[in-house]
Amino acid sequence: LIEELAFENKQLTTLSNIKLTKSPMLNEKKTHFERDWHFSRQKVENDTIKVNFVQTLQQSADILTKVLSKNKFAACRSRLCFKAVDEVTT
């Protein structure tokens, strides 16, 4: 959805993703995504993507995955440059 809306996301945002891309070790539980992990790790090593932690309050993707309070929903919507239906003029 993010790509379809022409947003470019080159940052990994969760601590688990950050740890995985920086860690050279895999275990048996992680082998199902080994190919993706190596791809991501290579992109980090080549400085193609930057790995940063994004605090929960700043996670704009929450608007697509969680039930939010009215205020948090409005903040996420604003960061994504979305408008409320009643704000759109035709």
C-alpha positions in Angstrom: 0.0 0.0 0.0 2.8 2.4 0.9 4.4 1.9 -2.5 1.1 2.3 -4.3 0.6 5.6 -2.6 4.1 6.6 -3.9 5.7 6.7 -0.5 9.3 5.4 -0.4 10.1 3.5 2.8 13.8 2.8 3.1 13.9 2.4 6.9 13.4 -0.6 9.1 11.6 0.5 12.2 11.2 -2.3 14.7 13.9 -3.4 17.1 13.7 -7.0 16.0 14.2 -5.9 12.3 17.2 -3.8 13.4 18.8 -6.6 15.4 18.3 -9.1 12.5 19.9 -6.9 9.9 22.9 -6.2 12.1 23.4 -9.8 13.4 25.4 -12.2 11.3 23.8 -15.2 13.0 20.6 -17.1 12.1 18.9 -19.9 14.0 16.6 -22.6 13.0 13.5 -20.6 13.7 14.6 -17.9 11.3 15.5 -20.0 8.3 12.1 -19.6 6.6 13.1 -16.0 5.8 16.8 -16.4 5.3 16.8 -15.1 1.8 14.9 -11.9 2.7 17.2 -11.5 5.8 20.3 -11.7 3.7 18.9 -9.3 1.1 18.0 -6.8 3.9 21.4 -7.3 5.6 23.2 -6.7 2.3 21.2 -3.5 1.8 22.2 -2.2 5.3 25.9 -3.1 4.7 25.8 -1.3 1.3 24.1 1.8 2.9 21.1 1.4 0.6 18.8 1.5 3.5 19.3 3.1 6.9 18.2 1.2 10.1 16.7 3.4 12.7 14.4 2.8 15.7 11.0 4.5 15.5 9.2 4.9 18.8 5.7 3.7 19.1 4.3 7.2 19.2 5.9 8.0 15.8 4.8 4.8 14.0 2.6 6.1 11.2 2.1 2.5 9.9 -0.1 2.0 13.0 -2.9 3.6 11.2 -3.1 0.6 8.9 -2.6 -2.1 11.5 -4.0 -1.1 14.9 -7.1 0.4 16.6 -6.1 3.9 17.5 -7.5 6.7 19.6 -9.0 9.6 17.7 -6.0 11.8 18.5 -3.4 9.2 17.5 -5.4 8.4 14.3 -5.5 12.1 13.4 -1.7 12.4 14.0 -0.9 9.4 11.9 -3.2 10.6 9.1 -1.6 14.0 9.1 2.0 12.5 8.9 0.9 10.4 5.9 -0.7 13.5 4.3 -4.2 12.0 4.3 -7.2 14.2 4.7 -10.5 13.4 6.5 -13.4 12.7 4.1 -15.2 15.8 5.4 -12.1 17.9 4.6 -12.0 16.9 0.9 -13.7 19.3 -1.5 -15.0 18.3 -4.8 
